[in-house]
Amino acid sequence: MAEVVYQEPFLSYIEQINLLKSRGLSFKDESRALSLLECVSYYRLSSYWHPLLEDKQNKTFKENANFDTAFKLYKFDADLRKIIMAEIVKIEIALRSKMAYVLSLSNDSFWLENEDLFSCNQTYSYLISKIKEEIKRSEENFIISFKRDFSNDIPPAFMVLEITSFGTLSKLYKYLKPGKYRREIAQFFGLPDGTFESWLHSLVYVRNICAHSARLWNKQMRIIPLHPKVNKKQWLDNKQVCNNRIYFVLSMIIYLLNIINPKHSFKQKLEALFSKYPSIDKTAMGFPINWQKESLWGGTCDVNPEDRGSDVFYIQKNHD
């Protein structure tokens, strides 16, 4: 445990601007910067001017570093999170539907109460307690009506999975016993079950980053998804691409959307975002050279749902 006590004084907005100026950050419009600091905290924005630092120990900026560059990066990150969040929701909904169908069809609608389907009794007990809490808190009409009309502690799974968090949903999949149910669900999404489990964990992690409006664009991911063993025409040709940056996650989302809805517009939304912010350094996001030549990104979608199986910011690439 560190022994140094934090003693930095809290600064007013004007003092914050003066401190940044003393360190070499320039401002085109100080009054606008002050207004932004009132609505977006100094500490939050510091993640976006951090890449502009020349000396990170002494917190001095590179020549020509300016506040507007940092704020554009902040805006890009916010727009990126918004786009990603909307697409992860679609994957989450598809997972809810497929899990409910596969397990209910082979067992019954109350398979969530069957402890034998899960691999860890202790974790199963924890998940069921979480699910019961979610049922108790739910204000959905279908849950309220069920609790009014029936005595069951837990409603049918096709109801329950509609109100569970994405995190709980991914854990339910993770702790299903190895076997046909895990494989059948994963195969629908075109992946081996172990890889699919790791992708779900990663997507939950990224979704939580988005939900908390945390920095994402150049983040080194703490939860790292597995490289898939799938047909290269469906996935990335470059097997050496780093899997702990957002490029890999974006590629995962495209891959899954190609299966869920081959007519999706996610790539077009990303293209529009990059056109809106042309100065963004994509290499800091993990984009490799010639990424646009990847069939997953630039070519026509060739995944058959029935056969699943220039001018850049001067940014430190490895900043996290």
N, C-alpha and C positions, 0 to 999 in steps of 0.2 A: 504494500500500500504506500502511495506517495506521501511524503511528509510535508510537502510545500503547501501552504494555505493560500487559496485564491484571494487576492486583495485588490484586483483591478477596480477602479471606481466606475460607476455607471455614468455614461455620458449623455448629454442632451443631443438632439438631432443636429444642431449646429456644431457641437463639439465632435460628433461622429464624422461629419463632412470635413471639418478642419483636420482631424486625425488622418483621414484618408488622403487629403491633399498633402499633408506633411510627409506622407510615405510615397508620394509620386503619382497618385491617381488623379486624373484631370476630370473636370466637369464642364460640359457645354452649357448646362442650365442648372444652376445650384438650387433654384427655387423648386424646379420640378423634382430634382433628386431629394430634396427635403420632404416633399409631398409623398414621394414613393417610400421613403424611410418611415413615414408615419403609418403607412398601410402595410408595408412589408418590412419586417424587422431587419436591422443591421446584421444580426447573426444569421438569418436565413439567406440574405443576399451574399454574405461572405463566402458561401460555397461557390458562388458564380464569379467572384473576382479573384478567388484563390488561384485559378489557373493563370491569371495575369501577373502573378507575383514573380519578380526576378530572384529575390532572396526570401525564401519562405521562412527561414529562421528569424530574420529581422523584419519580415513583413513589408518589404519595400517592393514597389511595382516596376515592371518593365517600362522602357521608354515608350511614350505614346499610349500607355494604358489609360482607358477612360471608363467612366461609370456607365455610359450608354452601351458599351460592348458587353459589360457584365449583365446589364438588365435585359438586353436582347437574348442572352443565353438563358437567363431565368425564364423569359417568356417562351422561348423554344421548348424548354424542359416542361413547362406547364402544359403547353399544347400537345407535346409528345405523350405525356401521362394521360391526358384526356382521351386521345385516340386509342392508346393501348388498353385503357380501362374498359372502353366500350366493346372492344373485341374479345377481351378475356371473359367478359360477361356472357358472350355468345357461346364460348367454349364451356363455361361453367354450366349453362342451361342444358347444353347437349349432354354433358356428363350426368347431370341430375336425371334426365330422361332415360338415358341408356342404363344406368345403374338400377333404377327403379324397375325397368322393364325386364332386364336379364334375370335379376334375382327374384322378382315376384313371379315371373313365369315358371321358373324351375322350382320354386318353393311355395310361398304364398305371399299375400300382401303384408304379412306381419313378420317378414324375415329378419327385421331389425332386432327382434326379441330372441332370435336363435343364436345363442352364444357359440354353438358349434361351427358356425360359418366363419368365425374369426380366430386369428392365430394367437392372440394374447389376451388371457382372461382379465388381467389387471387393466390393460388399455381399453378393452371392451367395456368394462364397468365404468371407466372414466368417460368414454364416448357416450354411453347411454345416459349418464347423469347430465352431460352437456346437452344432449338432445332433449331430455325432459325439461331442462331449464329453458331451452329455446321454444319448446311447445308452450310452456307456462307463460312466457313473455309475448308470444305471438298474438297479434291483433288481426290476423287474416280471418276473414269470415268463414272459410271452410274449416279452419281449426276450431274456431269458437262454436260453430254448428256441430262439429263432431263431438266435442267435449260435452255439449248440451244434450245430445241425443244418445250417446253411447258411453259405456262404463270403462272401456279399454284405457289403460294407462298411456299407451302410445298409439296414435292413429296409424293407418296403413302407410307403408313406406313411400308410396307415390305421393302422399300428402306431406309426410315429414321431410322428405328430401327437398321439397320446395321452400322450406323455411330454414334449413340448416345453413350455417355459414360455409363458405367455400373451403375454409380450413378444416372444418369438421368433415365435410364431404371427401376431401382428399385423404384424410386419415381413415375414414371408413373403407376407402379403396385400398389404402396401404395395408391395413390389417385384416383384409379378407385373406382366408387361407389360400396358399398357392394352389392353383388348379384352374378348372375350366371357366369359372365365373370371372376371375381376374383376366384370363386370356381373352375371353369373348368380348369383354368391355374394351380392353386395350386394342384388340384387332379391329374393332369398329373404327378406332381412331388411327389405324394403320401403324401400330407400334407394338413391340414386345412388351409384356406387362411390366418388367422391371424398368425399362426406359420410360414407359408411360407414367409410372409412379414418380420417377424423378422429375419429369416434366410438370406434373401436377404440383409437386412441392415447390418447384421453381416459380410456376405461375401464381401460386398463392402468395409467395414472397414478393413478387413484382406487383401483384395487385395491392398488397398491403403498403408498399412504397407509394403507389399511386394514391391510395385512399388517404394517406397521411401527408400528401403533397411534399414528399421528400425528394431530394435530388436523385435523378435516375439516369440522365443521358450518358454520362461517362463513368457511372458507378462500376466498381469491381464487385460482382455479385458474390454474396456470401453463400447462397444456396445455388449450387452448380448442377445444371441438368446433364444427363448423359448424352454422349454422341449416339445417335440411333443407327442401328444396322438395318437399313432399308434400301430399296431401289434408289440408286443415285439420281435417276430421272425425276424422282419425287422429292428428293432432298438436295443438299448442297454437294456440288462436285468437289469443292475444297474441303477435304476431311481434316485438315490441319487448323481450321479456323478456331479461334479461341472461344471457349464456351462459358466464359465468366463475364461477358460484356453484353450489352443490350442488343447488339446485332444478332447474336445467337438466339435470344429470346424472340426478337421480331421474326426471325426465320421459323422458329417453332410455331408461332401464331399463324403465319402464312400457311405452313404445312397443315396444321389442324383445320384452318378455315377452308383450305382447298378440299377437304373431305366433308366438312359439315355443310358448306355452301360454296361450290366451285365458282359461283358468280359474284363472290364477295368483292368489295372495293377497297380492301385494306391497303394494298400496294399503291393504289391511286391516291389514297389519303396521305400516305407517307410521302409520295412524290410531291404532292401539293405542299406539304409541310416543309420539305427541303427546298422547294422553290421559294417559299415565303421567307426562309432564313438561309440564303445561299452561302453565308460565311461560316456555317457550322462545320467544324472539322469532324467528319464522319469516322476518321481513323481512331479518334478518341472514344468512339462508341463501339469499336471493335470491327468496323467494316474493313474487309481486306481489299487489296488492289483488285480491280476488275470484278467487283461484286455484282455490277449490273449485268455481267455476262452469265451469271448463274441462271439456269432455267427456272429455278424456284422464284427468282426475283424479276427477271426480265422476260422470260419466255412465256408461252401460253401454258396454262395449267393443264398438265397431262395426267392428273390423278383421277382415276375412275372410282367414284364412290362405291361401286359394286365390286371393286378389286383392290381392297385396301391392303393389305399385307406390306488546285487553283487558288482562289483567294480564301484563306482560312484564318480563324482566330489563332493567335500564337498561344497555343494551349499545351501544357505539359500532358502528354498522352496518358501517363499512368497515374494521374491524380485521382485519389479516392478520398 
